[in-house]
Amino acid sequence: MPILRIPLRKQGNWWQAGMLLLITEGGRCPVKSMPKRRSTNRVVKPRAPRYSSLTAREKAAYDRTTNLITDLRRGEGSYTELLRKYHLGSRTARKYARRDLLGETRGKPVRASKADRRVRDLLFPQSSGDVGIRTRSSRDATKLSDYYNDRDKLLRGNLTVADFEAKWRGVRIEGQELFADAAAILGMSEADVLKMDNLYASVGYGE
């Protein structure tokens, strides 16, 4: 018995099965096509705009939103309090945060994602002083913030040289070793070489 198979036809992300037709002496006998998959109606949030495409004003709002997310992740205030701290409206924060701000549905409080890949312009400690770097790792940013907090304690006499060096000697971020020579750091502080005003090199708010 001769069989005619109509080839499959591709539509978007789905395959629509063709009809398998059996040709007999009395005519054609169609076989039912394969059922289509049901759509999940899943809502996919759009990605945040590329940092390089933002204007100077938009970058400032993006950076303030990044600081808000970091503080919210650390529990340094409620979402409403941090909006006031960084002079942001909720719509602006959502615009630049996208998937890094969660909640605010069914009565749930707004919270930050566990980690993110946001652009951050930071200071990095080297033997010549603090230099600017750009990273997309929130974990690296947290580690740098912890380093600078400990270095500040060292300079204020609230952390011993031994404890500082034991914690930070040999620690690397993105392949670069943090400068942890306590004696040299103390000397650089006296020479006013260190930039202690702001960990974030490009924004008006520190963490």
Secondary structure as UniProt FT lines:
FT   STRAND          3..5
FT   STRAND          9..11
FT   TURN            12..13
FT   STRAND          14..16
FT   STRAND          20..24
FT   TURN            25..26
FT   STRAND          27..31
FT   HELIX           51..53
FT   HELIX           56..74
FT   HELIX           79..85
FT   TURN            86..87
FT   HELIX           90..97
FT   HELIX           98..100
FT   STRAND          101..102
FT   TURN            106..107
FT   STRAND          111..112
FT   STRAND          120..126
FT   TURN            127..128
FT   STRAND          129..135
FT   HELIX           138..156
FT   HELIX           161..168
FT   TURN            169..170
FT   STRAND          172..173
FT   TURN            174..175
FT   STRAND          176..177
FT   HELIX           182..190
FT   TURN            191..192
FT   TURN            201..202
//
